[in-house]
């Protein structure tokens, strides 16, 4: 039942967003100068991936670190390279680095937790809307995390495939509401689908004062039982193609925990 509801919701969100994006009332030529469209919108710091897509010849680098607080404190740094391609497509490479964590105390010996380069993820964004600068956008994201990449201690037994529907609605010239509905599974067999995980997010972002802005989101992931949480962040954008962000997150159910993160994103040409 939960699967049916989530899949129905994903199809409804995508269909609604596509209808809005094709509305003739909005002139996409006029909207391309709106700050919401013109300014950099990275796919960080939270769980939400934006509908923002690069144009052919543009590239964007997003770097950041996230610290999980508590007794099992760990730090994960990540890098994302986005490259604008033709036919309203964007190519992506993502890789993280798991920093050395605290030693796990046992009865015999203390051994460090696994650390090193995480597996490499390749992906692409696909524009489903008619106009890239429309006030309402629908974009699809597909990603594949490759086995036998990264450090040996971090190798995956099977590839991990994921897909998301990304929907956004611009409010005025500077605010935006964005939502993601996705599914991730390890392996490609029918049995693997039954072990897959669902994801939803709902985010709001916009300006504060000067070149400062905010980001807030609610999210959930899981299958039989969901982990729900939220993220709140601030960002500073000295240039249209440069943004620095800091954020804090808290999971409220399931795998409880608190995280803090910071990062920088650069888009060239602006």
C-alpha positions, 0 to 999 in steps of 0.5 A, spaced: 500 500 500 505 504 501 509 503 495 502 504 491 501 511 494 508 513 493 508 511 486 502 514 485 504 521 488 510 521 484 506 520 477 501 526 480 507 530 481 511 529 475 504 530 471 502 536 475 509 540 474 509 538 467 502 541 465 504 548 469 511 548 466 508 548 459 503 553 461 503 559 455 501 564 461 509 565 463 514 567 458 520 563 459 524 569 455 522 574 461 523 569 466 530 567 464 533 574 468 529 572 474 534 571 480 531 564 482 533 562 475 540 566 474 543 565 480 547 558 482 542 553 485 547 547 487 544 540 489 547 541 496 547 542 502 540 537 504 537 531 501 533 535 495 536 535 488 534 542 485 531 542 478 536 547 476 540 545 470 546 547 466 547 550 459 551 546 454 558 548 455 557 550 463 560 546 468 559 546 476 563 544 482 560 543 488 565 541 494 562 540 502 563 536 508 558 533 513 559 531 520 555 526 524 555 528 531 554 523 537 558 517 540 559 514 533 561 521 530 564 521 522 565 526 517 564 525 510 567 530 504 564 529 497 565 532 491 560 533 485 562 535 478 556 537 473 557 539 466 552 542 461 550 537 455 546 538 449 538 536 448 537 539 455 541 534 459 546 535 464 552 529 466 554 528 473 560 525 477 559 524 484 565 521 489 565 522 497 571 521 502 569 517 508 574 520 514 577 516 519 572 515 525 573 513 532 576 506 534 571 501 535 572 498 542 572 491 543 574 485 547 580 484 544 583 490 540 581 496 537 580 497 530 579 503 526 572 504 522 573 503 514 575 510 511 577 512 504 574 514 497 567 512 497 564 508 490 564 513 484 557 515 482 555 517 475 548 520 473 544 525 468 539 530 469 534 530 463 529 536 462 522 534 462 519 541 461 518 545 455 522 551 457 528 551 461 527 557 464 519 556 466 517 558 473 515 551 474 520 545 472 520 538 472 526 534 471 528 527 472 535 524 475 538 518 474 544 515 477 548 509 478 553 508 483 559 503 481 561 497 484 569 496 485 570 503 485 573 507 491 578 504 496 577 497 497 574 497 504 568 501 501 567 497 495 560 495 493 558 488 492 552 490 487 551 497 483 546 501 486 541 505 481 537 510 483 531 515 480 528 521 482 522 526 479 524 533 481 519 538 481 520 546 482 515 552 483 518 559 482 514 564 487 515 571 485 522 572 482 527 569 488 523 564 492 522 557 490 519 550 492 522 544 490 520 537 491 523 530 490 520 523 489 525 517 488 527 510 489 534 507 490 535 499 489 542 495 490 542 490 484 538 489 478 534 483 479 526 483 481 528 481 488 532 487 489 526 491 487 523 489 493 529 491 498 529 498 495 528 504 499 523 510 497 525 518 498 521 524 499 523 531 500 520 538 500 524 544 500 523 552 500 529 557 499 530 564 498 533 570 500 534 574 506 538 580 506 543 583 501 547 577 498 545 572 504 539 566 503 536 561 506 534 553 505 530 549 509 527 542 507 523 536 510 525 529 508 524 522 509 527 515 506 525 508 507 521 502 506 517 499 511 519 504 516 521 511 514 526 516 517 524 523 517 528 529 518 529 536 516 535 541 514 536 548 515 541 552 512 544 559 510 548 561 504 552 567 502 552 568 494 558 574 493 557 572 485 551 569 481 556 563 480 559 562 487 555 560 493 558 558 500 553 554 505 552 552 512 547 547 514 544 543 520 540 537 520 536 533 525 533 526 523 527 525 528 525 518 527 528 512 525 536 513 525 536 519 529 542 523 529 544 530 528 549 533 522 552 539 521 555 541 514 559 546 510 561 547 502 562 551 496 559 551 489 562 554 483 559 555 476 563 557 470 562 561 466 557 565 470 
